[in-house]
Amino acid sequence: MSPTNSSKPAVSDRWSSNLAFVLTAAGTAVGLGNIWRFTFIAGENGGGLFLLIYMATVLLIGLPIMMAELLAGRRGRGGPVRSVATLIKAHGASRGWMVIGGLSVFIPFVGIAYYSIVSGWILDYLARYLALGGLSGGAGAMSNHFDALMASPLRLQFWHAVFMAGVAFIVGRGVHAGVERTAKIFMPLLFLMLLGLVVYAAIYGEFQKGVEFLFSPDFSKMSVELVLLAVGQAFFSLAIGIGALMTFGSYLDDGASLTKTAGGVVLADTLVAILAGLAIFPLVFVNGLDVNQGPGLIFVTLPTAFENMQGGAFVGVGFFLLLFFAALTTGIGTMEPVVAWLVGRGVSRPKAAICVGASAWAVGAVIALSFNILHDFRPVTALAIMKDKGLFDLVDFTIASVLLPLNGLLIVLLVGWIVPKAVSAGELRTAPLLHKAWLFSVRFLAPIAILSILVGVFLPG
């Protein structure tokens, strides 16, 4: 049973081409998770082995889940709430599956609220590099600058507001004029700038050492924790379970190949992560700095490296501009499912974008206080795993480590077990053997992987 024509988005809410979809979906997936989170986690966990497990997870599990989410969106022809409701009605499933729709609105709303805060940090650094030609004073000064930013409610709130306003403005302009056009401009620029940084790292950094670190796996470091980190990073970086891919899938034409388009997104996403490692690690090594610096790798370690390198101020501008592009495209994709939900309820797109932007900013404004005024506030002390987490860390943990995997699990179970095999085969249009492999992944491999993440998160130690 196919959705009726009345349930389909208007022509103005369809991608102008498959390339436009790939660029937009890749822009949503390619963000701080690929450049910031990937590099510092890989740096903390030996580089090559982490990358190997990450790539295997992306190919065997991430790609099939992405195809499932796109299938649900195109089959349902609406945002997550509408698409799930359509699938439930078409296949006589329980209304309990509607929790997917609810999570696919709640997760991106809270997600953009706190993601905007981190994106504001990038704007602060970019403005500082543009206005002052970079930062100086060595590692201690870099650390003090970051600490001063965290301690200033005014600076955090200002940049948080600037970023959120920019995202809301673009999303409010619509699928073609806003979301798609921005991706067409910024995604090619992002790749070009990243390639430029790799060339710079090859000339002025210890490139061979960086390549060896990233591509020479040390199997002696294999552990359950490392596998869970790599699997979790794959889910995080591919934007699985947010609701954006389901929303974007509803804008796909019936003739578009879900396998090829999802493959294009996965390829772009993985390539950015690898290029980021090739750009960052050689610069860290040539300055004798430690790659095992955690989240501070981007905001403390790299600015220290830029200060000591030829043309470092110019490279710093390019690097933080690159981070801004990545953050912006992800922010747009994260806000879109929430705006699409309001548009489906009769709210005009500009008003919906303003409403979502303002509300998410207000939520983020409170969360941002956890770095200063509410620094000692611990919202949940009853659970051991959460008792030491401030407001920002608690929200990040709940969204990225609990709700995203949970929603991803529900999506693959819905598509894998409720949607008939004949229907999924008709949507994917792949060879029978590939369809069987995909079905095996979404029915068994992906649920096991996701459950391992959820169990691993709450295991003691």
N, C-alpha and C positions, 0 to 999 in steps of 0.2 A: 504494500500500500504506500503510495507516494503522497507527500504533502500536497495540499491543494495549492493552486496558483495564488490564492489570496494570502497564503502564509509566507510567500516568498518576498524577500526584500525588493524594493524598487530597483530599477536599472541603475539609478544614481548611487545605489548602495552595493554595486558589484565592482570587482576589480577590473581595471581597464585591460589588464593582461596578466598572465601567469607570473611574469617577471615582477610586476608590481606587487603581487601577493608575496612572492618569495622575499623581496626586499623588505616589505613591511613586517612579515612574520619573523624574518631574520633579525630585523631591527628590534623587535620585541624580545627575542631570545638573546641577542647580542647586547649585553649591557655590562654593568659593573661585575656581574657574576663571572663573565668571561675574562675580563681584564684585571680586576681587583681581586675578586675572591679566588679565581682559578690560580693566579700566580702565587698568592701568599699560601694557599693550601698546598700547592705543588712544592713550593719552597720548603714548607715545614715537613713534607713527607717524601723527600728523596727524588722528586722530579720524575724520572723516567718510568718507574713502576706505577706511580700514580696516574701518569698520562696513559699508559697502556691499559690499565683497568678502566679508566674513564672512557677511552675510545671504544673499548669492547662493550661497555654498558650503553653508550650512545647508539651504537649500531644494532645490538641485539635486543635492547629493551626500549631505549628512548625513541628511536625511529618508529617502531610499531605502536607505541603509545600515542605519539604525535599523529600518526595516521588515523588512529581510533578517534581522537578528539576532533580532527578535521572531518572525519566521516560523520560523527554525530552532529556537527554544525551544519554541514551541507545537507544532510538528510532531514534535519529539523528546520532548516531555513529560518533561523532566528538566533537571538542571543542565547546563552546557556539555559535560562529559565524556559524560554519558548521551545528551544530545540529538544530539551529533555521531556517536556510535556508532550510534544509531538511524537517522540519515540515511544513514550509510555502508552499513548492512545493507539498508535499504529500497531503495537505488538502486544497489547493487553497486559502490560506489566503493572506492578504495584506502584501506587502513588508515592510510596516511600522513597523511590528513586529521585523525587523532586529535591531531595537534600543536595544533589549535585548542583542544581540550578541556584539554590540559595548560597552554597559555598562559593560558586563561581561569580557571585556578585560581592559577597562579603570579603573574600580573600583579596581581590584586586583593589577594593576600596581601602581596606586597611593597609594593603601592600603599598599603594601609591602614597599613602599618608606618611609612612616612615621611610620609604625609598626616596621621597623628595628631600628628606632631611640630609641624607648622605650625599645626594646630588647637589645640595646647597653647599656642602663642604668643597666640592669640586669647583663650583662657581667662585667661592671665596679665594681658592688657590689660583684659579685662572685670572681673576681680577688683580690679584697681587702680582702675578708674573707680568701681566700686561702693563700695569701701572708703575711697578718698581723694577722691572727687569729681573724678577726672580727673588729668591730668598738667600740669605747669606748668614754666616756665623757658625757653620759646622753642624754636626748632628745634634748637639745640645740645643742650639738655637732653633733647629727644625722641630724638635720635640716640644720646645717651649711655645712655638707658634701654634702647633696643633692643640696643645693644652689650652692656650689662650682663646682659641676659637671655640673649643668645647665649653669653656667657662663663661662665654658671653651669650646670654639669652638673646640680646638684640641682634647680633650678627647671625646667629643660627636662624632666628625667626625671619629675618630680612631675606636671606638667600633661599630659605625654604619657600617663602612667599613668591619670590621672583621665579623660581623654577616651576612651582605649581601653576602660576598664572600663565606661563609660556605653554605648558602642556595643555591646560584647559582651552587656551585660545586656539591651538592647532586642532585639537579634537573637535571643538565646536564648529570648525569650518567644514566638517563632513569627511566622508570616506575619501573622495577624490581630491578636493581642494585642500584638505588638511592632512589627514593620516597618510594617504598614498603619496602625495606630492612631497611631503617632508622626508619620507623614507627614500624616495627616488633621488633626493638631493644629498641627504646626510649619509646614507649607507655607502655609496661609492666614495664619498669623501673620507669616511671612516677607514675604509680599506686602503685608500691611497696614503693617508697619514700613517697608518699602521705599517704599511710597507716601507714608507720613508724612514720610520723609526728603526725598523729592522736593518735597513741599509746603514743607517748611522751607527747602530750597535755593531754591525759587521766591520765597520771602519775603525771606530774608536773604542769599542769594547772588547772583552775577551770572548769573542764569538764562538770559537771552538770549544771553550770550556762550557759556555752556555748550551751549545748543541749537545755536548756529551751529557750534561746534567739532565737535559730534557728528554733525550732519546736513548739513554743507556740505563735500562732498568736494573736495579739491584734487588734480586729476588730474596735476598736475606732479610729484607725489610718487610716482607709480606706478613700481613696480619689481618685479622677480622676487622679491626678498627679502620685500617687503610682501605679495605674494600668498601666498607660502609661509607667512608668519606667520599670515595670516588663515585660510588653509585648516587649518593646524595647530591654531589656537585653536578652530575649529569642531569638529574631531574631539575635542579635549581636553574642551571644555565639554559636549558631548553624551554623554559617557561611552561612546563607541563603542569596542568591542574589549576592554572590561574583563571581560565575561562576565555583568555584572549584567542587561543587557537580555535576554539569552538565558534567564537564570534566571527573570526576571520574566515573560517570554513563556510559559514552561511553566506558569505559574499562571493564564493567561488562559483564559476559557471559549471553546469552539469558535465561538460565535456572535459574539464580539467582533470589531469591524472593526479590523484591524491598521493600516489607513491612517488612520482617524480617531484611534485611540489614539496612534499615533506622531506624528501631526500635533499633537495636544494637548500632548504632551511637548515637541516642538520649539518650539511657540508659547510655552509657559510659560518655557522655557529662554532663548529669545531676548529675551522681554519683560523678564526679570530683568536680563539684561546691559544692555539699553537704559536701564532705570530706574536701574540702578546708576550708569551714566554721567551721567544727568540729576541724580542726587543728589550725586555726588562732584565733578564738574568745576566747577559753579558755586561750590561752597564753596572750592575751591582758587583759582579766579580772583579771588573777592572779597577774598581775603587776600593777593593779589599773589604767590602761590606758583607754582611751576613744575609743570605736569602731566607734564613729562618727567623724572620722578624714579625710574622703574623700580619694582622691588618695594617700595621704601621709601615709595611713595605712600600706602599704607594705614597703615603702622606708624610713620612719621615725619612725613610731610607733613600728613596729615589730623588727627592729634592736635594739631599746631601750629595748624591752622585752627580746631579746636574751642576751643582755649584763648582765641582772639581773638574768639569769636563769642558773641552773646547766647544764654544757655542751653546753651552748648557742652558743659558737663559732662554734662548730661542727654542731649544729642544723642549724645555719645560713648558713653554706656551703651547707648542704643538701637542705635547703629551696630555696636558689637562684639557685642551680643546678636544682631543680625541675622546677622553673620558666623558666630557660633556655631551658630545654627539651620541655616544653609547647610552648614557643615562637618559637623554631626551627621547630617543627612539623607544627605549624600554618603557619609559614613563607614559608615552602615548599609547602603546599597546596595553599597558596595565589599566589605564583609565577607560579605554574604549568599551570593555564589557559592561561597566557600570553605566556609562552614558547610553549605550545601546539598550540596556534594560529600561532606563527611563524613557527613551524615545519610543520603545515598544509599548509603553503605557500612556502614550499620547503627549509627552512633553517634547517641545521643540528641541532640536539638537543644541543650539546655542544656549538655551536656558538650562538644559540638562548638564552641559559642560560646566557652566558657571556654578550650578548647584553642587555638583560633585566636587569641583575644584575647591570651592569655599568650605564645604563640609570636611573634605579630606585634609585641607590645610588646618582647620581647627583641631582635628584629631591629632595631626602631626605636631601642631604647636605644643600640645600638652606632652606628647611623647618626647619632644626635643628637650623639655625641662629636666629629663632624667640625666642630662650631662652636666647640669649645674644646680638649679634650685632644688630639684627632686633627686639629687645624686644619691642620697642615702635611703630613698624610698624603695621598699621591697614589697610589691603588691601581693605576691603569693608565697607565704612562708610554710604552708601546710605540706607541700610536696617537696621532697628533698632535692629533686632535680631543678626546681625553680626558686628555691628559697634565697639564693644569693644573686638572683637576676634583678637588675633594675628594670624600669619600665620599657626602655628601648630594647634591651636584650630579651625581655620576656615576650614582647610583641614579635620580634624577629624569630625567636625560637618557636613560638606557637604557629606562626604563619609558615616559615620555611621548613621546619623540621617535623611538624605535626599535620597541619591542615592541608598543605600542598600535596604531600604524599597520600594523605587520606582521600582527598578529592581525586587524585590521579588513580588510586585504587578503585574507587567507585566508578569512574569513567570506563576503565578497561573491563570491569566486570559487567557493566551495562552493555557495552558494545560487543564484548566477547561472548556473553552468555544469553543476553536478551534479544539482541538483534540477530535474526536468522542468518545462517551462513550464506544462503542464496542472496540475501540483501547486501551483506558486506562484500561478497564477491562481485556483485553488480556495481557497487560504488567504487571499489578499488580497481577493478578491471586489470588484474595482474594474472600471470600464469597460475594454473591450479596449484602447482607445487609451492610457489611463493605465497599464495593465499593461505595454504595449510601452515606454512612456517609462521606467517603473521598471526594466524589464529592461535597457534600453539603458544606464541609469545604473549599475546594479550590475555589468554585464558590461564596460563600457568607461569611462565617465566616472569612476566611483569608483576603479577600479584605477589609472587614469592619475594621478588626483589624489593617491592614496596613494603611488604610486611617485615622484611629484614631490617629496613631502615627504621620503621616505627618501633620494632622491638629493640633494636640497637640503641635508639635514642634514650629509652627508659631503663636500659640495663645499668645496674650500679657499676661505678668505676669507669 
